[in-house]
Amino acid sequence: MNSDSRKQIYPDQQNFRRHHKRRKRGHDYKAPWKYHITITKAASAPYFSSLKVLELIPDGVRVELSPLGAIIENEIRNFSSHHRSIRVIEYIVMPDHCHMLIQVKERLDRPIGNAIGGLMTGISNIWRELNQNPALSVFEEGYNDRIIYSFMSLDVICSYIRQNPYRLAVRRARPAFFRKHRNILAGGREVQAYGNLFHLRNPFKYPLIVHRADDERSFRGKLEECLYHALNGGVIVSAFISRREKEIRKAIEQAGGRIILIHGRPLAEKEKPAKHDFDLCCEGRLLMILPMEYQSIPKSDHPSRTQCLAMNSLASSIAGAKL
């Protein structure tokens, strides 16, 4: 690839190197888009906020801003006044990071990273001047972005941002349900585990695998078997890949049952489960088992047939059953 083609893929590449952590190859960061932006506190910086827990429910937890957090919030609120083509839809200033949902309303002259970098630099300069110390650090270098595509719900993303304080409060109140365990053995395989690890000790584990050849009678039998175990204190173990397995999972959850979910890939360093799985972790009803050998598989890829068979085999091994 020559230098001209690289410029087409990475506009203002030098600025990208300075201000970006993980950018999507080939994406036009000057074009109108929506982004979920995460900016992280530098290790040496004071906390941006603290939690105020009135009640452990989504609307019962809020953040109280520190002096630095108040500066950050004020600059986020004024962000659009400095960049007329960018709108801040939602934001939250957490103790050690900030989330922003922003919209680029019209094409920018420079990539969105320049505006985000300018926001971070401006906040840092205010904090350094206030403390009369030009060496102070406020943020880690760069930021993370998630491109918001048209099929994604803005209401769900806004709710996710607003409920960050609640999720953090739950993790602090129930740490055993949110501990990420690495390189443990489950079913004879080296895995990462996230959630209620006590489910592995439950002697009443039942593996769920719905085969393509299963007729309606066989499917109903497996559904009834799972509900029986779920309603009597057992744990259902499955990858829940096929449509009918997902139907049974929904029934198990509605019955208040407990699940060991075989996942297609390990969680990244700071990655957390999706909201639905997070809520089950809150209740202590879910353990995610993530085989370490799948760590190189991209998140968006559907598991291959070979991987599906391996995940089903692991579910059976964890439950102590044979295929």
Salt bridges, closest charged atoms under 4 A:
ASP28 OD2 - ARG107 NH1 2.72
GLU64 OE2 - ARG62 NH2 3.75
GLU73 OE2 - ARG77 NH2 3.81
GLU90 OE1 - ARG162 NH1 2.96
ASP96 OD1 - HIS97 ND1 2.78
GLU140 OE1 - LYS21 NZ 2.92
GLU140 OE2 - LYS270 NZ 3.95
ASP145 OD2 - ARG23 NE 2.40
ASP214 OD2 - LYS222 NZ 2.67
GLU216 OE2 - ARG220 NE 3.02
GLU216 OE1 - ARG244 NH2 2.49
GLU225 OE2 - HIS229 NE2 3.24
GLU247 OE2 - ARG243 NH1 2.56
GLU253 OE2 - ARG249 NE 2.54
GLU253 OE1 - HIS276 NE2 2.75
GLU269 OE1 - ARG182 NH2 3.21
GLU271 OE2 - ARG265 NH1 3.48
GLU271 OE2 - LYS299 NZ 3.27
ASP277 OD1 - ARG249 NH2 2.64
ASP279 OD2 - LYS275 NZ 2.93
GLU283 OE1 - ARG285 NH1 2.66
GLU293 OE1 - ARG189 NE 2.97
